[in-house]
Each structure stands twice: as C-alpha cells, then as structure tokens.
Amino acid sequence: MGKLGVYHGATLLDETDLERTNNNNKIRLEYYTTKKHSVDKVKLKTFYGIAIVKKEYNNKHKVKLETNSIKKISTNKNIIIDIIEMLKNNKVTPIALNDVLTDLLKQPKFQES
C-alpha cells in the first residue's frame, strides 16, 4: 500500500473531455482506496475510503497535482471498489468527489446492510 492507499487504476481525459474546459494539457486521474482502523466500543473496525489524484501535464513537462480523499466511508471494501469503478468510468475529478460521493451513497446498492 502506497502513501495514498491501494492503487485501483487511472483514466486519461481525452480531447472531448478537455474541449469543454479549454484545456490542452494532458490530464491523468488516479484512484485509490484508503484504509483506517478504529476502535468502536471494544471491537476493532477497518474503514475504507477513496482518494483521487489529478495529474495535469503542461507543455514543459511539469506536473500540477490536485488531490482529494474521503476517509471512513464504509467498512465494506467491496462497496468502495464498486464506487471507485464508477468514479473511474465517469472520470470524476478530485474537486467533484464530495458531491458525487454524497449522491452515490444515497443509492441502496452502496449502503451497508
């Protein structure tokens, strides 16, 4: 596990995505699960979260980083992995993570039973 968490893949923003933003720089989005242990009463629980890193490469090969992470979303690792796949497929950026996650967690399939 790296400093951000466990890597779960990346996606590139293509020309169509960048056309809407008037941005010509190459952008890569990376998705990670985070893990945190907490004691709930007398039981140790493992909570999982999500981190997204946006790497924007300009013409001079310099990288601009933007990161956002939300910890302790769920104790169910499979829920987090499913959410990350959805975030990755929809190219969700760090700045949109909070709003998108709030909406996703309202869906029954992403709630813990």
Beta strands, then each sheet from edge to edge (+ up, - down):
strand 1: 6-13
strand 2: 26-40
strand 3: 43-57
strand 4: 63-74
sheet 1: 1+ 2- 3+ 4-
end
